[in-house]
């Protein structure tokens, strides 16, 4: 991928090959489990979504972020941990059409909005 200079935007495009082949299927299985089953809620944020997880999902969420940032360099990830083992929030944001991209790419359940 070409280097991006400060002030330029990163293209809204995934590069699945950026995830090592030996980890790719496990990563996509984790993605499916996290967003299709484990997420407790979803809320709209500017240019993306924030997903709520139980605190004990931290290691899975961190593992997801570590690999996902390789294949989707346009995404910004913010992990927010609440005190006293409260919920974990993962925000995924990016360029203007990121929310539409996430709607297509993530296996989220529509009944989990908060």
C-alpha positions in Angstrom: 0.0 0.0 0.0 1.3 3.5 -0.8 2.3 5.7 2.0 -0.3 8.4 2.9 0.9 11.9 3.7 -0.7 13.7 6.6 -3.9 15.4 5.6 -4.7 12.8 2.9 -7.5 10.3 3.3 -7.0 6.6 3.4 -9.1 4.8 0.8 -12.1 2.9 2.1 -10.9 -0.5 1.0 -10.0 -3.7 2.8 -6.9 -5.7 2.3 -7.7 -9.2 3.7 -4.2 -10.5 2.6 -2.7 -8.2 5.2 -3.8 -10.7 7.8 -1.4 -13.6 7.8 -3.0 -16.6 6.0 -2.5 -18.8 9.0 -4.7 -16.4 11.1 -7.3 -15.3 8.5 -10.0 -18.0 9.1 -9.7 -17.6 12.8 -10.0 -13.8 12.5 -13.1 -14.0 10.4 -14.7 -16.6 12.8 -13.9 -14.2 15.7 -15.5 -11.3 13.8 -18.6 -13.3 13.2 -18.8 -14.4 16.8 -18.1 -10.9 18.3 -20.6 -8.9 16.1 -23.1 -11.6 15.4 -23.4 -13.1 18.9 -21.3 -11.5 21.7 -22.1 -7.8 21.1 -24.7 -6.6 23.6 -25.7 -3.4 21.7 -24.8 -1.0 19.0 -25.2 2.8 18.8 -24.6 5.2 16.0 -21.6 7.5 16.3 -20.3 10.0 13.7 -19.0 8.1 10.7 -19.4 4.7 12.3 -20.8 2.6 15.2 -19.9 1.8 18.8 -20.6 -1.7 20.0 -21.2 -2.7 23.6 -19.6 -5.9 25.0 -19.4 -7.5 28.4 -16.1 -6.6 30.2 -14.8 -10.2 29.8 -14.8 -9.8 26.0 -11.7 -7.5 26.2 -9.1 -10.0 25.0 -11.3 -11.1 22.0 -12.0 -7.5 21.1 -8.3 -6.5 21.4 -7.3 -9.5 19.2 -10.0 -8.5 16.7 -8.6 -4.9 16.6 -5.0 -6.0 16.3 -5.7 -7.9 13.1 -8.6 -5.8 11.7 -6.5 -2.7 11.6 -4.1 -4.5 9.3 -6.8 -5.3 6.7 -8.9 -2.1 7.1 -6.4 0.7 7.6 -9.1 3.4 7.1 -10.8 2.4 10.3 -10.2 4.1 13.6 -10.7 1.9 16.7 -11.4 3.1 20.2 -11.8 0.7 23.1 -13.4 2.2 26.2 -13.4 0.2 29.4 -16.0 1.2 32.1 -14.9 1.0 35.7 -16.0 -1.8 38.1 -16.2 -4.4 35.3 -18.8 -2.4 33.5 -19.3 -2.7 29.8 -16.6 -2.4 27.1 -17.4 -0.2 24.1 -15.6 -0.6 20.8 -16.0 2.3 18.4 -15.3 1.8 14.7 -15.2 5.0 12.7 -13.6 6.3 9.5 -14.4 8.3 6.4 -17.8 9.5 5.5 -19.2 6.2 4.2 -17.8 4.0 6.9 -21.2 3.3 8.5 -22.6 1.9 5.2 -19.4 -0.2 4.8 -19.9 -1.7 8.3 -23.5 -2.4 7.6 -22.4 -4.7 4.7 -19.3 -6.2 6.3 -20.2 -6.9 9.9 -22.7 -9.6 10.9 -24.6 -7.5 13.3 -28.0 -8.1 14.7 -30.3 -5.2 14.1 -32.2 -5.8 17.4 -29.2 -4.8 19.4 -29.2 -1.0 19.1 -29.0 0.9 22.3 
